[in-house]
């Protein structure tokens, strides 16, 4: 290890040690909120410390149970709650992450719904007006499902998540792998970077990531379609976290529902608290007066509209932060494996998650940047760099010598051919740099090869992906396995079938199989 690496490692170790000492001796004190009340519940055979915010008179005419979005600071709900608590008691639960023995508990919406059921039983609360905000609606919908409708008088969906088609990538099988990696990535950033209390500044909320990882929206459509309670839907037109199209689809599914769409974004629960509280109070007044539409008062048109099948063509491609996140992920995957990145982009385009042009441009630019970088590595640093990690893991001196010899005689044919022969790209582009090939000339041939190869792989992935996504909707229980199997088949298909299209590739495969047979027989 060189002196530079040793010094850098020493500095990181010192900073990390200081960070650990600061966190140990100066921990952040968790102070109680102004309206917080602490309880202890019996749940799954152990004591569970549970607390909640309690607004308004304890003997109010009704109890409003508001389940907050876990990604929104709890203080953001105070103004709204205080505004509607003049004559109503408002309870906002604060879900614990551990039981009294310090053991982590599940963050699934089902578990949280069960915890709330135990809480209501202990407090002797027989009936509530339920509000779900944002992702908190995943818990609220589970409460509706768990035979608790007899204790729920009305349901209000505020900036609500719900049906999966308008959430993030629109498919559980596509969303779940991303949610699965959020927690380990967040944990590594939180504990691996040498900065005290870094978790206060990272964009990944660890508890929220655990919640997302356990959330399954596939049944939400059927649950909401069967709701017979009075339902009020409030949403912001410019909500970037949860599309306003979600609210409109909920309104279509629930024919007795009312809907109000206001200006603002996902923080409107705080920024426009008075306006939203007024709308909610009007809805509750109608519930009190029993003037909300009953089963016999809903128009035939609304009932027929609710029965219609959902049309995936109505889902627009992702935009905003979701699109940015997808571009970032596809870029990272493309830098690691161009074939895998192209397959992933094709599957996303097949599901109308992103447009075909967006998929092409992201992959095209990613390949352009990555492979041009390989050329400049060879040109600037030359052969010595392949003796150092991680380059020595990707390429050997033998590969460079062999490719350089071929490149001198058939340089530009090799550039075009390497695009269709996985495993030869790195040596080819690196050799082009080592041999000081004129970059403009290299770039033109390289560009032509990408313009041929990218639409070919992308188009195949889209054609196959469209058919497979239809199957994923039918066999949802096996969706995650089908998805990864599809990616693996496509990946190795391109790795195998493309080389077999050439005489040289078929010859190399035959030699490989003969050697493999000899090894097996030899054992």
N, C-alpha and C positions, 0 to 999 in steps of 0.2 A: 504494500500500500504506500503511495507517494506521500510526501510530507504535507502537501496541500490537502489531500483527503483526510489525513490524520488531524490536521488543525481544524478543518471544517467539522469533523465528527466530535472533536473535543468541545468546540463552541456550542454545538447542538446539545451535547450532554449536560453542559453547564446550565444552559438556558432551561432545559427540561427539568433539571434538578431544582432550580430556583422556582419554576412553575409549581412543581409538586409541593415544595415547602410552603409557598404562599397559600395554595389551596388547603393544605393540612392545618396550618396554624392560623389562617385568617379566612375561615369558611364563610360563605354568604349565608346570613341568617334569614330563614324563611319566616317572615312576619305574617301574622294573621291579618285578613282583610277586615275592613270596618264592620261589615254586616255578617261576618263569618260565625257559624255555629258548628261546634264539633260534636260528633256522635261516634258510637262504636256499634258496628253491626256484626251479627253472626252470619258468616258466608262461607260456604264450602268447608265447613268443619273447623274454621278458625276465626279469630276476632279480626275485624277489618276497621281500621280508623277511617271514618268518613266525615266529611264536612260539607257545608253548603252555605250559600248566601241567602239570607232571609230578609225580605223587604215587606213592608206593609203590616196591617193589623193581623194578629194571629187568629182573630175571629171574623175575618173578612167573609164576604158572601160566597167566594169561591177561591180555590187555590190554583194558581198558575204555575206549572212546572216547566221551566225553560232549560233545555239542554243546549249548552253552548258549543260553539265550534272550538275544538281543541287547539286550533292554530291561531286563535284570536285571544289576546290578553283579557283576562276575566274582567278587568276594570272597564273595558269597552262596553259592557252590558249594563252598567250601573244606571246611566241616564235613562235608558229605555225602561228598565225595571222600576225605577223610582217614579217615572211618569205614569205607569199603569197601576201603581200600588196604592193609590189613594183609598180605594175601597176593596182591593183584592190583595191577597197574600201572594207574593212571588218568591219562588224557591229556585235557586240555581245550584245544581250539584257540582261539587269539585271532586272528581274521581281520583282515588289514590292509585299509586303505582305499586305499593307493597302492602302486605298484611302486617299485623302487629308483630310478627316474628321476623320481619325484614325480608320475607320471600316475595319475589316479583309475582304479580298476578297478571292474568291475561288482559289485554286492552281491547279485546274484541267487542263490537257493538252488542252482541248477544249477552256477554258477561255484564256489560254496563247496564243493559236493560234489566237483567236479573237483580243486580245490586239495587237499582231504583225500586224495583218491586218489593224487595225486602225492606227498604227504607220507608216506603209508603205504608206497608203493613205495620211496621214498628210505631210510626207516628199516628196511626189510626186515621189516615187520610183515605176516604172512600172514593173520592172523585176529583179529577184534575182536568184543567184545560191545558193541553199539551202544546208546547212550542218547541220546534227544533230550529236551530240556527246553523247554517252551513253544513259542515260535516257532522254536526251533532244530530242531524236528521237520520243518520244511519242507526243511531241508538233509538230515536223516536219511532222509526219504522219497525224496529225489532220489538219495541213495546207494543205496537199495534198487533204484531204477529203472535206474541206470547200470550194469547187469550186474555189480554188485559183491556180489551175494548170496553168491557163493562165498567171499568174504573176511569175511562177517558171520555169526557163529555164532548170535547171538540179538539181539533188538531190544526195548528197553524205552521206553515212551512215558510220560514224566512230565509232568503238567500240560500235555498235548500239544495243539497245534493239529493239524488234519488235514482232515477233510471240511469243505467250505465252508459247508454248510447251517446249521451252528451258530455260524459265525464272523461277528461283527459284523452286517451286514445280510443275510447268508445267500446273496447272489448276487455272483459276481465282477463282473458288470456294474454293480452298485450300489456295491460296495466300492472298485473301482479308481479311479473319478473322485475319491473322497475321498482315497485314498492318494496320488494324483498331485499334489494341491495341498499335501500336508503338507510336502514338502521346500521348495518356494519360500516358503511361509508361514513355516516355521521359519528359513530362511535370512534372510528379511527381518527377523524378530524378533531373530535373533542379531546381524546386522550393521547393522541400521537403528536400533536403540534406543541412545541415548547412555549406556550403562552398561557398564563394563568387565567382561568375562567373564560377560556376561548368560546365555550359553548353558548355564552350570552350573545355572541356575534355571528355564529355560523347560521347559514340559511336553512339547515336541516334540524328540525326539532325532533329529538330522539323519541320522546313519548308520542308525538304525533306520528312518527314513522312506524312505531309499533302498532298504532291504531290503524293506519292505512294498510299495513301488512295483513291485518286480520279482517279487513272489511271486504265483504263479498256482496256486490250489488245485483247479482243475477236474478234474485228472487223479488227485488223491490218492485218491479213492474206489476207482477201478479198481486203482491200485497196491497199496493196503492189502488189497483183496479177494484179490489174488493171492499175498500173502505166505504162505509155508509154514514160516517159521522159528518157533522158540519166541518168543512175544511176551508181555510183562508190562506191564500198564497200571496206573499209579499216578496218582491224582487227588484233589483236595480238594473236598469237598462245597460249600464256599462260595467257590470260585474265581470272582472277578468278571471277570477278564481272559479266561479261556477256560472256557466253560460245562462243567459236569460231564456234561451231555448229550452232549458231544463224545466223552468217554471211553466212555460207555455205547454209543454208536453204533459206535465202533471195536471194542469187545468183541463186538458183534453181527456185524460184518463179518468178523472174524478168529476163526473158531470154535475154534482151538486156543489162543487167548489166555487169560490169567488176569487178573483185575482186582481191585484193592484201592482202595476209596474211604475216605479218612480225613477227619477234621475239619481245618479250617484254610483258608487261602486260597492265592493264587498264590505267596506267599513261603514256603510250607511246605518247600521244598527246603532252606531255611536254618533256619526256626523249628522244624521237626520232622525235622531231618536224621537223628537216630539212629533214629527209628521207620521212616522211609523207607528208610534204608540197611539196616536189618534185613530189611525186606520184599524188597528187591532182592537181598541176599545169599542169602536162602532160594531165590529164583528161580534165581540162578546155580548154587547147589548142586544144584538139580534138573537144570539144564542139564548140569552136570559129570557127574552120575550118569545122565544120559540117561533121566530119568523124566518129562520133560514129554510131553504127549500127542502121539503120532505120528499119521500120516494114518489108520491103521486103528483108532485108539482114540477118535475123536471121535464123539459120539452123532449119530444121524441127525437128531434134532430141532435140534441146533446147526447142522448143515450146511444143513438146510432153512431155518432162520431167517436164516442169512447170505445165502441166495440171494434172499430176498424184496426187492422193490423198496422204495426209500425213500419214505416218506409225508411230504410237506411239511406236512401237517396236524399232524404231531408236533412241529414246531418252534414253540416259544412266541415271542411278540413279544419284541423286545429289551428289556433292563432295565439298570439300573445306569448305569455311565459311558457305555455305548453309547447308551442312551436319552437321557441328558443331552446328549451330543454331537449327536444327531439333532435334538433340540429347539432347540439353539443354532443349528445350520445352517439349519433350516427358518425360524426366526425371522429370521435375517439375510437369507435369500432373500426372505421375505415383505416385509421392510422395503424391499428393492430393487424387487421386483415381486410384487404380490399374486397375480397370475395364475400366475406361475411357481412360487411357493411352494405354492399350492393344488394345482397339477398334480403337483409333487414329492411332496407329502403323500399324494395319491391313489395314486400309483404304489407308495409304500412300504406303504400300507394294502392294496393289491392283492396284494403279495407277503407279507402277514402279518408284515411287519417291525415295524409298529406297529399298534395297534388302530384301527378307524375312529373311535372316540370320541377317542382321543389325537390323531389327525390333525386332526379337526375342532376340538378345543379349542386346539391349537397355532396353527392358521391363524386361528381366530376371535379369539383374544387378540392375535396379531400384528397383524392388520388393525385391531382396535379401538385398540390403542396407537398405531400408525403414523398412522392417519387422524385420530384425535382430536388428535394432535400437530400435524397440518397445520392443523386448525381453530384451535388456540391460537397457532400462529405468526402466522396472519392477525389474530387478535384482539389479541395483545399488541404485535406489531411493525408490523402494517399493511403498506401498499403499499411503503414504502421497502426492505423486506428483499428484494423480488424483483429489485432492482438489484445484489445481491451474489451471488457464487458460494457454494454450488452452485445456489441457487434460480433464478438467472437462466437457468440451463441447462434447468430443468424447466418454466418457465412464463414467459410474456411478459406485458407490460402489456396488450396487446390481448386476450389470453385472459381476464385478470382483468376488464377493462371489459365484455367481452361477457357473461361469466358473471354478473357483478354485476347487469347489466341484467335478465337472465333471472330471476335469483334473487329480485329484488324483487317480480316478478309471480307467479312459480310456484316459490317457494323449495323447498317440501317435495316437490313432484313432481320437481324437478331433483335433489334428494338421492337419491330412489329410482331415478331414471333413470340417474344417473351411475354407479351401481354396475354397470350392464349395458352401459355405453358406455365402454370403456377409453380413456384419454386425457383424459377430462373430470373425473376424480375430484379431482385436485390443485386445478385452478381452482375447482371447486365448493366443496370443503371450506374452501379458503383464503378464498374470497369470503364464505362463511358467517361466518367469523371476522372479516373486515374489516368486514362490515355489522353486527357486534355482535349476531348472532342469539342468542337465549337458548340456552345450552348444553343444558339439560335437554330442550328441545323438539327441538333439532338431534340430540341423542343418541338420542332415541326413534326418529325416522325413520331415522337412520343405522343403528341396531341392527336395525330391521326389514329394511332392505335387505341387511345382511350375513347375517341368518338365512335369507333366501331364496336369495341368490347363492352362498354358500359350499357348502351341500349339493349344489347343482346342478353346480358345477364339480368338486367333490370326487367326487361320485357318478359323473360321466362319466369322470373319470380312473381311477377304480377299475374300472369296467366294461371300459374299453379296456385298462387296464394288466394285468388278470388274463389276458386273452387273449394279450397281447404277451409277458408273462413266460413263458408256456408255450412260445412260439416261441423265446425267448432260450435256453431249456434245450436246444432242438434245434439251433439254429444258433449255438453258443457262439463260434465263431471270429469271427462278425460281431456279437456281442452289443453291444459298446460303440457301434458305429455305429447299430445298431437302436435302442438306448436313446436316444441323443441325437436321432435322427430322430423318434422318438416324442414326445419332449419338445417339439421344435420344431413338429411338426405340431399337437399339442394347443394349444400356446401361440398360434400364429398362427391356429389354428382358432377359438379363443375371441375373438381380436382381430378376426377377420373375420366369422364367422358370427353372433355376438351382435349387432353393429351392423346386419347385413343383416336382422335380424328386425324392424327398425323402418323406417317409410317414410323418415324423415330419413336414416337410415344408408344405405339403398339409393340415395337421391338424391346423397349426398355421394360414394359410390363411383363412380356414373356420371360425375359432374363430374370426379373424379380421373382416371378412365380416358380421358375425352375430352382433358383437358389433357396426359396422358402421350402419347397418340397424336399430338397436335399437336407436341409437342416432338420425338418420334422422326421424324416426317415432315419437320419443319423442318430437322433435321440432314441 
